[in-house]
Amino acid sequence: MHITTYDHAPRLPDGEIVDLDALIPGEGGVFLEVGPGRGAFALGYAALHPETRFLALEIRRKLAAQLDERLQKKGFPRARCFAEDAGLALPRLRPDGCVIGAAVHFPDPWWKKRHAKRLVVQDAFITELARLLAPGALLLVQTDVEDRAAAYYERLAACPALENTVAGMYAEESPFAPARSNRETRAIADGLPIHRMVFRRR
Ligand SMILES: C[S@@+](CC[C@H](N)C(=O)[O-])C[C@H]1O[C@@H](n2cnc3c(N)ncnc32)[C@H](O)[C@@H]1O
């Protein structure tokens, strides 16, 4: 039997600090996606904004390797996906304020009380995201799980560096549409409510 371990999945360089300007060639800020999964959003975003640098962090090596390969095959050298745990990777990224937009689509699928430590959207994660976001940059966190959305909202709203962009808790539409994640497209097709939180870096 042939077993592929995806050891070749791209990883961030070793070291305490990862300089995004050295990692991804090009000018301007970087768009950040956490947990791209099968990568429809990354591919859609890169097609719409081929000049914008794009960084995806995906914990599953297979998905990261496959997405990075597809991005390169489609001719988007400024869009990269690395096999990393975003919670561990974000604190290493520099420079501060280099992220011009960020998306976390349908995170934490396995959430159960005993897995709380593994949640992606934790306070430290939000603090690191806020450090990386440029003033005025938008952060989208969306999910179809209502109680999870409420918990994310509370955490996002408690971050002093972020402000909600809409009157209620949830936005009608993604600020990054028409680029959509696989799960987002499926939820729309299935008529599931999507709780979209759109915050701006002050
Ligand atoms: C439910 S899937 C959603 C995939 C995609 N965002 C979508 O909306 O179709 C969650 C994704 O987040 C990834 N993930 C989970 N924890 C992560 C972490 N700590 N760092 C990076 N990716 C993570 C999972 O491997 C999976 O691909």
PDBQT file of the ligand as one rigid body, heavy atoms in Angstrom, charges set to zero:
ROOT
HETATM    1  C1  LIG A 301     -14.541  23.059   9.400  1.00  0.00    +0.000 C 
HETATM    2  S1  LIG A 301     -13.080  23.228   8.495  1.00  0.00    +0.000 S 
HETATM    3  C2  LIG A 301     -13.495  24.639   7.490  1.00  0.00    +0.000 C 
HETATM    4  C3  LIG A 301     -12.653  24.719   6.266  1.00  0.00    +0.000 C 
HETATM    5  C4  LIG A 301     -12.830  26.001   5.450  1.00  0.00    +0.000 C 
HETATM    6  N1  LIG A 301     -12.433  27.170   6.242  1.00  0.00    +0.000 N 
HETATM    7  C5  LIG A 301     -14.239  26.159   4.987  1.00  0.00    +0.000 C 
HETATM    8  O1  LIG A 301     -14.944  27.040   5.501  1.00  0.00    +0.000 OA
HETATM    9  O2  LIG A 301     -14.656  25.390   4.095  1.00  0.00    +0.000 OA
HETATM   10  C6  LIG A 301     -11.876  23.929   9.633  1.00  0.00    +0.000 C 
HETATM   11  C7  LIG A 301     -10.466  23.963   9.047  1.00  0.00    +0.000 C 
HETATM   12  O3  LIG A 301      -9.583  24.573   9.975  1.00  0.00    +0.000 OA
HETATM   13  C8  LIG A 301      -8.392  23.796  10.045  1.00  0.00    +0.000 C 
HETATM   14  N2  LIG A 301      -7.790  24.052  11.374  1.00  0.00    +0.000 N 
HETATM   15  C9  LIG A 301      -8.238  23.631  12.575  1.00  0.00    +0.000 A 
HETATM   16  N3  LIG A 301      -7.446  24.056  13.561  1.00  0.00    +0.000 NA
HETATM   17  C10 LIG A 301      -6.468  24.787  12.979  1.00  0.00    +0.000 A 
HETATM   18  C11 LIG A 301      -5.327  25.475  13.475  1.00  0.00    +0.000 A 
HETATM   19  N4  LIG A 301      -5.056  25.520  14.783  1.00  0.00    +0.000 N 
HETATM   20  N5  LIG A 301      -4.529  26.104  12.584  1.00  0.00    +0.000 NA
HETATM   21  C12 LIG A 301      -4.790  26.069  11.258  1.00  0.00    +0.000 A 
HETATM   22  N6  LIG A 301      -5.858  25.421  10.723  1.00  0.00    +0.000 NA
HETATM   23  C13 LIG A 301      -6.679  24.786  11.572  1.00  0.00    +0.000 A 
HETATM   24  C14 LIG A 301      -8.891  22.390   9.857  1.00  0.00    +0.000 C 
HETATM   25  O4  LIG A 301      -7.857  21.498   9.495  1.00  0.00    +0.000 OA
HETATM   26  C15 LIG A 301      -9.906  22.586   8.744  1.00  0.00    +0.000 C 
HETATM   27  O5  LIG A 301      -9.304  22.586   7.479  1.00  0.00    +0.000 OA
ENDROOT
TORSDOF 0
